[in-house]
Amino acid sequence: VITESTFIYAGETWVSELQLAKINAQTELEKYKGNFVEADYYAEEWASFDVIIEEGYAAINAAATKDEVAIALADAKTAMDKVVTKAESDAIFEGLKVTTKEELATYKTESDYRAEDWAAIQAILTTANAEIDAATSVTGINTAVDNAKAAIDAVRSIAQWEEAEAVVAEAKAALAAYKTEADYKAAQWAEIQAIIASAGAELDEAIGNDEAIAEI
């Protein structure tokens, strides 16, 4: 080493201190992968080590100072340390099943629903929990949760029932007031009452469907 110079003789050529720092950092980064065992990782996670090394190389090459080289090397090592092992992945996956079940269990409140509708929600949760237990991927868990929430959202709450029933009651009242009995003979008034009764039954069936109610 010529101490007066910023260049160092490495191998068969002269390189700057920064260039040598980059070479050493890249070598160290490649060797660092040897601290990890492939059998401990699922294929996708194991493949991520090569991605980290590639990105680490790029960051090291882009460094403008030796300090930046050291930071890039340290960042790449930290990224490798954070790659999830099989054991960690399995624990996370099983933990996700538990938390998603808890999330669904608290998604709605019993006091907001009539008894039969709350029972329907519990049936949805039972199906969803079985699907979550059977899931083999995070996507499978998320799909089960999303489907369950969509099904639960379709169940009317007490407030929604009361709103829908008010619309039906208003429609029935409008029909009842549409004609006056004094303007009709008994037979024709009876006919009108039969029409109103039939329409009332249809309105009850159409509850919640404002468009159908208006048509009736």
Long-range contacts (C-beta under 8 A, 24 or more apart in sequence): 17-66, 18-63, 18-64, 18-65, 18-66, 18-69, 21-66, 21-69, 21-70, 22-60, 22-61, 22-63, 22-69, 25-60, 25-69, 25-70, 25-72, 25-73, 26-56, 26-57, 26-60, 28-73, 29-53, 29-56, 29-57, 29-60, 29-73, 29-76, 29-77, 32-76, 32-77, 32-80, 33-80, 35-80, 36-80, 36-83, 40-85, 40-86, 40-87, 41-83, 41-84, 41-85, 41-86, 42-86, 42-89, 45-83, 45-84, 45-85, 45-89, 48-83, 49-80, 49-83, 52-76, 52-79, 52-80, 52-83, 55-79, 93-138, 96-138, 96-141, 97-132, 97-133, 97-135, 97-141, 100-132, 100-141, 100-142, 100-144, 100-145, 101-129, 101-132, 103-145, 104-128, 104-129, 104-145, 104-148, 104-149, 107-149, 107-152, 108-152, 108-157, 112-157, 112-158, 112-159, 113-155, 113-156, 113-157, 113-158, 114-158, 114-161, 117-155, 117-156, 117-157, 117-161, 120-155, 121-152, 121-155, 124-148, 124-151, 124-152, 124-155, 125-152, 156-208, 160-208, 164-207, 164-208, 165-207, 167-207, 167-210, 167-213, 168-203, 168-204, 168-206, 168-207, 168-213, 171-203, 171-213, 171-214, 171-216, 172-196, 172-200, 172-203, 175-199, 175-200
